[in-house]
């Protein structure tokens, strides 16, 4: 029996290829809204990032989300992503 193929995605922050399940999906929805997609099932253009705030900082500094989604991303969106990421970290740590 062949082992099941694990989908790999690149983190926009550190640039490392990691299993899709270890990363958080950031999605630009058809209406232009940008949000975290914890379930991985929202429709729209997706980009992946490690669940560490350092990776989000790197991606923001290099404007990688803007390049990926071809649009301006406001500071409020980054603040919301950061808050959601910190919440996810706290939930994992207990």
C-alpha positions as a printed Julia matrix, in Angstrom:
94×3 Matrix{Float64}:
   0.0    0.0    0.0
   1.44   3.37  -0.97
   1.5    6.09   1.67
  -0.97   8.92   1.17
   0.6   12.0   -0.41
   0.8   14.93   2.0
  -0.01  18.26   0.32
   2.81  20.77   0.85
   2.49  24.55   0.83
   5.01  27.37   1.16
   4.81  29.79   4.07
   4.74  33.41   2.9
   6.77  34.42   5.96
   9.73  32.05   6.22
   9.45  30.57   2.7
   9.64  26.98   4.0
   7.65  24.17   2.42
   5.52  22.55   5.12
   2.57  20.17   5.25
  -0.64  22.07   4.5
  -2.19  21.06   7.84
   0.59  22.8    9.82
  -0.08  26.14   8.11
  -2.86  28.7    8.43
  -4.68  29.72   5.27
  -5.26  33.4    4.6
  -7.99  33.86   2.01
  -9.09  36.72  -0.22
 -12.79  36.09  -0.66
 -14.64  36.9   -3.9
 -15.99  40.11  -2.3
 -12.41  41.26  -1.61
 -12.45  40.61   2.15
  -9.26  39.1    3.57
  -9.46  36.81   6.59
  -7.98  33.75   8.25
  -9.46  30.48   7.07
  -9.06  28.03   9.93
 -11.19  25.34   8.28
  -9.43  25.62   4.9
 -12.79  25.48   3.12
 -13.65  29.14   2.4
 -13.88  30.09  -1.25
 -11.38  32.48  -2.74
  -7.67  32.86  -3.38
  -5.63  31.28  -0.6
  -2.15  31.85   0.75
  -0.47  29.94   3.54
   1.49  31.12   6.55
   3.02  29.45   9.63
   0.97  29.86  12.81
   3.72  32.02  14.36
   3.38  35.79  14.51
   7.05  36.13  13.37
   6.1   34.69   9.98
   3.2   37.13   9.68
   5.59  40.0   10.5
   8.03  38.83   7.8
   5.24  38.48   5.24
   3.92  41.95   6.11
   7.38  43.55   5.89
   8.04  41.99   2.47
   4.45  42.8    1.34
   3.97  39.18   0.27
   0.22  39.11   0.92
  -0.24  42.22  -1.22
   1.73  40.58  -4.05
  -0.16  37.31  -3.73
  -3.61  38.91  -3.68
  -2.75  41.83  -6.01
  -4.34  44.42  -3.72
  -3.59  46.84  -0.88
  -3.95  45.37   2.6
  -4.7   47.77   5.43
  -3.07  47.72   8.86
  -6.46  46.75  10.36
  -6.41  43.5    8.35
  -2.9   42.67   9.63
  -4.0   43.53  13.19
  -7.0   41.19  12.84
  -4.79  38.41  11.4
  -2.29  38.89  14.23
  -5.06  38.76  16.88
  -6.61  35.63  15.35
  -3.17  34.0   15.15
  -2.37  34.8   18.8
  -5.76  33.4   19.78
  -5.01  30.19  17.85
  -1.58  29.94  19.56
  -3.19  30.34  22.99
  -5.79  27.67  22.19
  -3.06  25.23  21.14
  -0.92  25.91  24.2
  -3.75  25.21  26.49
